[in-house]
């Protein structure tokens, strides 16, 4: 695959405000789910590497947390993850919504991108939700604000326009090596993705501050080949006793639902049967403890 000098490879950051569809776009590009999604801001907490390989190029996409005004140590960690991903890459995809107008949050990100001098493609997501004539004024406003390499309207949800984006990105990469084996789609450990899939169900089924005060750790991951089964034990850490009560639910109803939905998602990902046990522990105010943030992998 990489025998000639015309092979291209490089790093591309996907940045934007919270909840604009960055993880959905990454999953659509890869053709499979490695990044969790939910209709809540700050779903993504870590930079996530997605690897897209063809005969001509290998593009290493970095999905990042939404850039927002950070309060508290966990939020500051997430924003730092996103901002650091804007440095040392070959290209940035700046994701915005077709359903939204240019706001202060977008201006803040564009100011950062202007300082980096890295080429930027403006990706206008969710075009399936607006009339086409609404796009031209939005494109004009963004074009007046920043000199983009390209502007690509698309729908990360339906896939409309995504193939064209990938072609443009691949063509923009410099000549380079095959960084990862061609069959790899991420460098993330299975344990990390499993923990994220459990957290995804919590995001989708709880409200207010509960989902933002949760961290998930996979404590055991045991393959049982004779039974075509993987046994997983995971701990859901919460910052308050009240959050534990909500996640347990009346008569254990919520924890059973979370376990069932998580198990089904994990089985689809791993391609095998899963036995999943969930436990809940209270770690008071863990989001503002540097020691606990490190323990939970946020460092």
LINJONOR-V166805 format. One record per residue. N is the residue number from 1. RES is the residue in one letter. OMEGA is omega in radians with two decimals (* if undefined). Layout:
n=N res=RES omega=OMEGA
n=N res=RES omega=OMEGA
This chain:
n=1 res=X omega=-3.02
n=2 res=X omega=-3.03
n=3 res=X omega=-3.13
n=4 res=X omega=-3.07
n=5 res=X omega=-3.11
n=6 res=X omega=-3.14
n=7 res=X omega=-3.10
n=8 res=X omega=3.05
n=9 res=X omega=3.14
n=10 res=X omega=-3.07
n=11 res=X omega=-3.10
n=12 res=X omega=3.09
n=13 res=X omega=3.03
n=14 res=X omega=-3.08
n=15 res=X omega=3.12
n=16 res=X omega=3.08
n=17 res=X omega=3.11
n=18 res=X omega=2.94
n=19 res=X omega=3.10
n=20 res=X omega=3.05
n=21 res=X omega=-3.10
n=22 res=X omega=-3.12
n=23 res=X omega=3.08
n=24 res=X omega=3.11
n=25 res=X omega=3.14
n=26 res=X omega=3.13
n=27 res=X omega=3.14
n=28 res=X omega=3.13
n=29 res=X omega=-3.08
n=30 res=X omega=-3.10
n=31 res=X omega=3.05
n=32 res=X omega=-3.03
n=33 res=X omega=2.96
n=34 res=X omega=-3.14
n=35 res=X omega=-3.11
n=36 res=X omega=3.13
n=37 res=X omega=3.07
n=38 res=X omega=-3.11
n=39 res=X omega=3.12
n=40 res=X omega=3.06
n=41 res=X omega=3.03
n=42 res=X omega=3.07
n=43 res=X omega=3.12
n=44 res=X omega=-3.13
n=45 res=X omega=-3.10
n=46 res=X omega=2.94
n=47 res=X omega=-3.10
n=48 res=X omega=-3.12
n=49 res=X omega=3.02
n=50 res=X omega=-3.03
n=51 res=X omega=3.13
n=52 res=X omega=-3.04
n=53 res=X omega=3.00
n=54 res=X omega=3.10
n=55 res=X omega=-3.03
n=56 res=X omega=-3.02
n=57 res=X omega=2.96
n=58 res=X omega=-3.13
n=59 res=X omega=-3.13
n=60 res=X omega=-3.09
n=61 res=X omega=3.07
n=62 res=X omega=3.01
n=63 res=X omega=-3.02
n=64 res=X omega=3.02
n=65 res=X omega=3.09
n=66 res=X omega=3.12
n=67 res=X omega=-3.08
n=68 res=X omega=3.08
n=69 res=X omega=-2.97
n=70 res=X omega=2.98
n=71 res=X omega=-3.11
n=72 res=X omega=-3.02
n=73 res=X omega=-3.13
n=74 res=X omega=3.14
n=75 res=X omega=3.12
n=76 res=X omega=3.07
n=77 res=X omega=-3.10
n=78 res=X omega=-3.14
n=79 res=X omega=3.08
n=80 res=X omega=3.10
n=81 res=X omega=-3.12
n=82 res=X omega=-3.10
n=83 res=X omega=3.14
n=84 res=X omega=3.12
n=85 res=X omega=3.09
n=86 res=X omega=-3.13
n=87 res=X omega=3.02
n=88 res=X omega=3.09
n=89 res=X omega=-3.12
n=90 res=X omega=-3.06
n=91 res=X omega=3.07
n=92 res=X omega=2.95
n=93 res=X omega=3.12
n=94 res=X omega=-3.03
n=95 res=X omega=3.06
n=96 res=X omega=-3.12
n=97 res=X omega=3.05
n=98 res=X omega=-3.09
n=99 res=X omega=-3.04
n=100 res=X omega=3.07
n=101 res=X omega=3.12
n=102 res=X omega=-3.08
n=103 res=X omega=-3.11
n=104 res=X omega=3.13
n=105 res=X omega=3.09
n=106 res=X omega=3.12
n=107 res=X omega=3.13
n=108 res=X omega=-3.13
n=109 res=X omega=3.13
n=110 res=X omega=3.08
n=111 res=X omega=3.11
n=112 res=X omega=-3.12
n=113 res=X omega=3.12
n=114 res=X omega=3.13
n=115 res=X omega=-3.05
n=116 res=X omega=-3.12
n=117 res=X omega=3.07
n=118 res=X omega=3.12
n=119 res=X omega=-3.07
n=120 res=X omega=2.96
n=121 res=X omega=3.05
n=122 res=X omega=3.11
n=123 res=X omega=-3.14
n=124 res=X omega=-3.04
n=125 res=X omega=3.06
n=126 res=X omega=3.12
n=127 res=X omega=3.10
n=128 res=X omega=-3.08
n=129 res=X omega=-3.11
n=130 res=X omega=3.03
n=131 res=X omega=-3.06
n=132 res=X omega=-3.10
n=133 res=X omega=3.09
n=134 res=X omega=-3.07
n=135 res=X omega=-3.04
n=136 res=X omega=3.08
n=137 res=X omega=3.13
n=138 res=X omega=3.11
n=139 res=X omega=-3.14
n=140 res=X omega=-3.12
n=141 res=X omega=3.13
n=142 res=X omega=-3.14
n=143 res=X omega=3.11
n=144 res=X omega=-3.06
n=145 res=X omega=-2.99
n=146 res=X omega=3.12
n=147 res=X omega=-3.09
n=148 res=X omega=3.06
n=149 res=X omega=3.10
n=150 res=X omega=3.00
n=151 res=X omega=-3.04
n=152 res=X omega=2.99
n=153 res=X omega=3.13
n=154 res=X omega=2.99
n=155 res=X omega=3.11
n=156 res=X omega=-3.11
n=157 res=X omega=-3.10
n=158 res=X omega=-3.09
n=159 res=X omega=3.13
n=160 res=X omega=3.09
n=161 res=X omega=-3.06
n=162 res=X omega=3.14
n=163 res=X omega=3.12
n=164 res=X omega=3.12
n=165 res=X omega=-3.12
n=166 res=X omega=3.12
n=167 res=X omega=3.12
n=168 res=X omega=-3.14
n=169 res=X omega=-3.12
n=170 res=X omega=-3.14
n=171 res=X omega=-3.10
n=172 res=X omega=-3.11
n=173 res=X omega=3.06
n=174 res=X omega=3.01
n=175 res=X omega=-3.09
n=176 res=X omega=-3.05
n=177 res=X omega=2.95
n=178 res=X omega=-3.05
n=179 res=X omega=-3.07
n=180 res=X omega=3.05
n=181 res=X omega=-3.00
n=182 res=X omega=-3.13
n=183 res=X omega=3.11
n=184 res=X omega=3.07
n=185 res=X omega=3.08
n=186 res=X omega=3.05
n=187 res=X omega=-3.10
n=188 res=X omega=3.04
n=189 res=X omega=3.11
n=190 res=X omega=-3.14
n=191 res=X omega=-3.14
n=192 res=X omega=-3.10
n=193 res=X omega=3.10
n=194 res=X omega=3.12
n=195 res=X omega=3.12
n=196 res=X omega=3.14
n=197 res=X omega=3.05
n=198 res=X omega=3.13
n=199 res=X omega=3.11
n=200 res=X omega=3.13
n=201 res=X omega=3.09
n=202 res=X omega=3.10
n=203 res=X omega=-3.06
n=204 res=X omega=-3.00
n=205 res=X omega=3.09
n=206 res=X omega=-2.99
n=207 res=X omega=-3.13
n=208 res=X omega=-3.02
n=209 res=X omega=-3.04
n=210 res=X omega=-3.06
n=211 res=X omega=-3.10
n=212 res=X omega=-3.14
n=213 res=X omega=-3.05
n=214 res=X omega=2.95
n=215 res=X omega=-3.10
n=216 res=X omega=3.06
n=217 res=X omega=3.02
n=218 res=X omega=-3.07
n=219 res=X omega=3.07
n=220 res=X omega=-3.09
n=221 res=X omega=-2.97
n=222 res=X omega=3.09
n=223 res=X omega=3.10
n=224 res=X omega=-2.99
n=225 res=X omega=-3.11
n=226 res=X omega=-3.12
n=227 res=X omega=-3.07
n=228 res=X omega=-2.98
n=229 res=X omega=2.96
n=230 res=X omega=3.11
n=231 res=X omega=-3.07
n=232 res=X omega=2.99
n=233 res=X omega=-3.11
n=234 res=X omega=3.12
n=235 res=X omega=3.03
n=236 res=X omega=3.13
n=237 res=X omega=3.10
n=238 res=X omega=-3.07
n=239 res=X omega=-3.08
n=240 res=X omega=3.08
n=241 res=X omega=-3.12
n=242 res=X omega=3.13
n=243 res=X omega=3.10
n=244 res=X omega=-3.13
n=245 res=X omega=3.13
n=246 res=X omega=-3.10
n=247 res=X omega=3.04
n=248 res=X omega=3.13
n=249 res=X omega=-3.12
n=250 res=X omega=-3.14
n=251 res=X omega=-3.14
n=252 res=X omega=-3.04
n=253 res=X omega=-3.09
n=254 res=X omega=-3.10
n=255 res=X omega=3.09
n=256 res=X omega=3.11
n=257 res=X omega=3.12
n=258 res=X omega=3.14
n=259 res=X omega=-3.12
n=260 res=X omega=-3.09
n=261 res=X omega=3.10
n=262 res=X omega=-3.12
n=263 res=X omega=-3.14
n=264 res=X omega=3.14
n=265 res=X omega=-3.14
n=266 res=X omega=3.10
n=267 res=X omega=3.09
n=268 res=X omega=-3.12
n=269 res=X omega=-3.06
n=270 res=X omega=-3.14
n=271 res=X omega=3.12
n=272 res=X omega=3.10
n=273 res=X omega=-3.10
n=274 res=X omega=2.95
n=275 res=X omega=-3.01
n=276 res=X omega=3.03
n=277 res=X omega=3.12
n=278 res=X omega=3.07
n=279 res=X omega=-3.14
n=280 res=X omega=3.10
n=281 res=X omega=3.11
n=282 res=X omega=3.01
n=283 res=X omega=-3.01
n=284 res=X omega=3.02
n=285 res=X omega=-3.08
n=286 res=X omega=-3.08
n=287 res=X omega=3.13
n=288 res=X omega=3.10
n=289 res=X omega=-3.13
n=290 res=X omega=3.14
n=291 res=X omega=-3.12
n=292 res=X omega=3.08
n=293 res=X omega=3.08
n=294 res=X omega=-3.13
n=295 res=X omega=-3.12
n=296 res=X omega=3.05
n=297 res=X omega=3.12
n=298 res=X omega=-3.14
n=299 res=X omega=*
